[in-house]
Amino acid sequence: MRVSKTFATALLCSAVGCTAATSPSESEGTSASPVAASGTFNVVTYNVDGLPAILQGNGGDPEKYTPTIGQKLRQYDLVNVQEDFNSHAALYANDNHPYRTATSGGAGIGSGLNTMSVFPFADDIDRVKWQTNSSTDGNNLTPKGFTWLRLRLAEGVYIDTYNVHTNAGDSDAALSARRANILQLVDYIGSHSAGNAVLVFGDTNTRYTRTGDNIRNLLGAVGHDSWVDLMKGGTPPAQGSPALVWDDENTVLTDFGYEFVDKVLYRSNAYISLSAQTYSVLDGAFRDSDGHMLSDHRPVFTKFQYTLASGLRLSDQFGGPHGDSYNDANQLPARPTVQSISLRSANRVDQVSLTLGNGTRSSHGGTGGTEQSLALNAGEHVTSVQLYADDFDGHTRIFHASFGTSQGRTLAGGTKSGSSVTYTAPEGWQIVGFHGRSGDEVDKLGVIFAPVP
């Protein structure tokens, strides 16, 4: 199927900002249609205490409380839950989010990590197990880890979202395992979310005040924690200082200066600026009629505003959910120009490359195929690309790419096979970079537009 859309994406604008009316499939794509320059959305992280009764050590009752939890979570835009095990069906039966991850299994089999969203998922979920676990504090009861999901807020507006549940406990073994968990997560973000806006929220089991925790490594990699930004003036409490713990289950929390292990961290990029607007702990709203907590954790809430850079637009991404992420937005100068564009290809597209006028070169993919280059003339700009994607060895790859310029020249390579899309620059704009996924070949490709200087 061939698809070519210019300025044609239907957006559903609601109180939570502008969200895509439909989720793009691998056979669909769009050009850089105008999208809302800013919007808001909210997120909740909640450990729902879903271990079955035989494994409960705290008197929890997931069979009783999970249906109520599902109903109460409906009103939030993006929800990460942890310990969503054997009562998962009851949770989803009472929830109405249009996009939800499939369970990875009950206790002892699955990680208990799931996401519910008003925004579509742009890629398959990646479930990652921790490489290091301790045998203390019940950490071996089930395979803990984290998940990665790419959300599509609007055309070309993607945020990488992580759901986290680290090793619990404060024994030496648990602390050591948790530090390794955090470092593994930081490494993964570095390779799989390079250049992208990021949300990391879940049950980190960490405290900034605890001497043996390394949550600052994650904060350093991501940049912001909504509690630190809004409740602590941008500076986390000193490591080794007294813990800011609220452990009165019978009293509804109203002072959000206390630190919880359930955290919301975030990072902007050059295209999407994220700003935490509101932080709260949803204690009173998540109790039963007798005032009992529905879980042994309290949900943590953050409302975000996002603002898009006025000098950039991004197309959607086209292709398959494989390879590592790339995004050239962060390396673009204020007024980019393109000096040349290159392709390596044979039966498929092995690599795409682009050199800016300031000498910066971006390359994505492998070293196979034959290289072709097109040096642009004075006043010439790259204005369009046609892409074909098809299956190879069980993976969707970019099979063909054809770039067009404002002077009618083309650079093309690969095989026209499968479904296709054409991305065309708006009038007065040009293609100046790429975003997508790649490995030995180009798996997924989108383009970045900027105004012609």
N, C-alpha and C positions, 0 to 999 in steps of 0.2 A: 504494500500500500504506500502510495506517495502522498505526503502531507506538506503543504506549504501555506503558512499563515503569516500575515503581516498586520500588526496592530489589531489582533482579533481575539485575544484571550478574554473570556467572560469572567469577571471577578464578582464575587459575592461580598459586598462590604457590609459589615455588621459592627456591633459595638466593640468587638475585639480587634478591629482593624480590617484590612482587606485580605481575604483568604481565597485560594483557588476554588472555583466551583466544582472542578473535577480534578482527579489526580492524573497527571500525565503518564501515559504508557510509553513503552519503548518505541512505538510506532508513531508517536505524536511529538510535535515540537512547535515552537512559536518564535517569532522575531521579538525584538525588544519593544513590546507594546508599553504605553505609559501605564505605570502602576502608582498607587498611592505613595507619596513621598515619605510618609510616616504612618505609624499605626501603633496599637497597643495590644498586648496579650498577657495572660497570667499563667503561672505554673505552680504546681503543688507537688511536693514530694512527701510520701506517706508510707512508712513501714506498717503494713496492715496486720501484722502479727498473725499470719495465716498458718503457722505450724499446727498440725492436727493435735487434738487434745492429749494423745498419748505422749507427745513430745513437748507439751507445754510445761514450762517451769515457772510460769508467772501467773497462773490462774486465768489465762486468756480464754476466750470462747469465740473462735472464728465462725462456727456454724450459726451462732446467734447474731453476731454483729456484722458479718460480711455483707449481707443484703442491705443493711442500713448504710454501710460505708459506700457501696455502689451507688445508692440513690443520692447521697450527699456530694459525691464527686462529680455529678453530672454538670454542675454549673461552672466548672473550671476548664480552661482552654487546653491545657497540656498537663497531664498527670503521670508521674512516675511512681509506681508502687514497688515495694520490696516485700519479701516473705508472702507472696501471693501464691500459695501452694494448693492444698486440696480443696479449698473453698472457692477456687478461681471461677468455676461455672456460676456460682451465686453472685460473685462480684460483677461479672459481665452481664448476667441476666437483669441486673438492676441498674446498669449503666447504659447510656445512650450515645457515647462518643462515636462518630462515624468511622474513625480510624483507630484500630487497636491491634496490638501484637498478639500472636498466638502463644499460648502457654508452652513452656518448655518441659512441663511435667510437674508432678506433685513433689512433696518433700522426699529427699533422698535421690531424686532424679533430676528435677529442674532447678534453676537458679532462683526462682521466685520473683524474677524481674519482668515487669510488663509496663507498657506505655499506652495511654489512652489520649486521643488528640482530636481537635477540630481541624487540624491541618493534615493534609495527605503526606504519606511517606514517599520520598523520592527514590529510595533504594531499599533493598532487602535489609532486614535487621542483621546485625553481626553480634552474636553472643560469644563472649570471651571469658574463659575460666581463668581464675588466678593461678599463676605458676607456683605460688608459695601459699601454703595453708598451715595453720597450727592445729594441733589435736586438742586444744583446750577450748573451753567456753562454747562447746557445741558447734565449732566451726566446721567439723567434718560431717555434720548431719546431712548436709546438702551441698552441691557444688556451687559455691558463690562465685561472683565475678562481676562483669559489667556488660552493658549493651551499648551499641552505637546505632543511631538512626539519623538519616538526613531528612529534615522536614522542609516542605515547600510552602512558605507563607504566601507567596504570590509568584508571578512569572519571574524567574531568575533570582528569586529571593530565597536562599537556602540557609538553614542553620543546622549544624551538626549537634545532635542531642545525645547525651550520655546518661544512663541510669546505673547507679553504683551501689554495691553493697560489699564493704570490705570485711575482713576478719574482725571479730569482736573480742573484747577483753582487754585487761591491762597487765596480764602476766608478761614476762620477758618474751616468751614464745609468741604470744598473740601480738605484742607490739612489734616484734621483728617481722612477722608475717604481714602485718598491716603496712608497715613502712615499705616492704617489697611490693605490696598491692598498689600503693600510691605511685611508686616509681614505674611500675608496669603500665599503669594508666597514663602517666605523663608521656612515656615513650610512644604509646599507641596514638595519643592525641597528636604528637609531633609528626607521625608518619601518615595518619589517616585523615587528619583534619588540617593539613598544611594550608595556611592562607584563609581558612574559613572562619566565620563566626561560630561560636561554640556555646552550648549550655551543658553544664555538668551538675546534675542534682540527684541526690539519693541519700542513703544511710551510710555516711562515711565512717562512722564509729570513731571519729577523731575529735579532738578539741585543740584549739589554739593554745590553751593554757597547759596542756599535758606535755611534760618533758620528753616523753618517749615517742610522740607523734610527729610526723613530717608533713602535715597538711599544708605547710607553707611551700613545699615543693609543688603541689598542685596549684596553689594560689599564684605562685610565680609563673607557672606555665600558662595559666588561663588569664590571670590579671585582676579579676574582681570576684568578691563574695558579697552577695546582697546584704547579709547581716552585717558584715564589716563595714560596707559602704554606708548603710542607712542607720545602723544602730551604734556604730563605733567610730563614726567620723572618718572612715577610710583606713584606720589603723587597727589591726587585730590586737587583742590583749597579749601581753608579754608571755612568752613561753616560760613556764615555771611559776607564774603568778597564781593566786588562788583560783580554783575552778569556779566558774559562774553557773552553778548548777541549780535548777529548780526541780525538786523531786517530790513535791506535794501533789499527789494524784487527786486529792479531794478538793482542791481549790483551783478554780479556773484561772489560768495565767493571763495577766493583762500587761505585764512588764516584759517587753520583748528584748531587753538588754541581756537576758540570760542566754548562755550559749548551748545550743543543741547539736548533737552529732549529725542531725539531718540538715544538709546544707545545700545552697543554691549558688553555684559559681558560674561566671560567664565571661565571654570574650567577644569583642567586636572585630571587624576587619575594615579594610579601606572602603568597602561598599555599604556595609550594614553597621550602623552605630547602635549598640545596645546600652540602655540606661535603666537601672533598677529604680522604680518610682515608689514602690510600697513594699515593706516587709512586715509580715505578721505570722504569728503562730495560731492556727485555727483550733484552739482548745475548746472553747465553749460550744462551738458549732458541731463538734464531733464527740458528743456524749449522748448517752441514752436518757430517757425520761427521768431516771433516778439519779442522773449526774455522773454515771460511771463512764470512764473513758472507753472508747470503742476498740482501742489498741493500746499496747504499752508504749507507743510513740504518739506524739502529737503531729498533725500535718503542718508543714512549713510552706508558706505562701509568699510568692513574689510577683508583683505586677511590673511588666517591662514596657518601655517605649522603644521602638526601633525607628531610625531615621536613615534614609538612603542618600548616598552622596549624589549631589546634583550633577556632577560632571561625569558620571558613569551610568551605564545600563547594562544588564546582563540578560542574555537569552536563557531559555531553559537548557538543560543538559539532555543529550540524546545518546543512547547506547545502553550498555549493560552495567550491572552492579558488581563490577570486578575491578581489581587493581587498586592502587593507592590514589588518594585525592590530590588534586593540584588546583591552584587558583592564583592567577597572575595579578589580581587586583592590588595586592599590597606593594608590589614593586613598580607600579606605574607612576611616572612623574605627573605633575599637575596638568601639563598640556602635551600628552604623548603624540608622537608621530611614528610612523612605521617606515623603516629603511628597506627591509626585505622580509619575505615569507618563504618557508621551506617545507617540503614533504619528503618523508622516506616511505616508500610503498612498494609492494609487489602485488600479491593477491589481495592483501588488506593494507590498511594504513598502519605502518609501524611507528611513525613519529610525526608530530607537527612542531614546527619551530617558527619563531618570529623574532626579528631583531628591530629594536626601537632606534629612533634617531639619536638617542644618547649612548648607543652602543650596548644597552642591556639586551641580552638574548634569553629567551625562555624556550625550553624544549621539553616535550612530554612524549613518552613512549620509549621504544627500544632502538636498537642499532641495525635492525634487519632492513631488507629492501634496498632500493636504489634512491638516492637523494636527488631531488629537483629543487631549484630555488628560483625565485622571481624577485629581482631587484626593482624597486619602484622608481618611477621617474619623478621629477620635480612636480609637485602638485597632484600626484596620483595617490589614491587611497584604496585599501581593501574594503569592499562594501558588502560582500555577500559570501556565503558558503553553502554548498549543497552537500549533505552527508547521507550515506547509505549505511545501515547497520544490519547484520545478519548473525547467525549462529556459527561458531567454530569451536568444535571440541566441547560442546556444552556451555560455552561462554558467548555472550553477545559482544561482538567487536565492531569497530568502525571499519567497514569494508572499502569505502570510497569517500574521498573528499575532493571538492572542486571549489576553489576560491576565485571570486571575480573582483575586478578592480573598477574604479571610476572611469578608467580609460578603455574598458572593454576587454582587457586581457584576463587570462585565466591561468591557474596553476592547479593541475588535477592529477590524481593517482589512485590506484587501487581498482577494485572491481565493483561495478554497479549491481549489487545483489541485496535482496531483502527490502526492508522499508526505508523510506527516505524523508528528509526534512530539509527545508531551506530557511536559513536565517539571513535576513536582509537588514542592513543598517538603516535607521531612520534618516530622513533627509538632513544633510548637514552633519552626519555622524559617520564614523569609520570603525572597523574592527581593529582593536589594539592589543588583544590578549585572549587567553583561553582559560577555561575552568572545566573540571571533569574528573575522570579517573583513567589511570594508565598503569601498565606494567611493561612487559616485553613488547606490547603493541598498545594502540589507543583503544581503550574500552568504552569511554564515554567522553563526549565533547560538547562544550558550549562555548560561546564567544562573548567577549567583553567589548562594549561599544563606548566610544568617547567622542566628543564633538571634534570636528575638523578645525584645527587652529586657524 
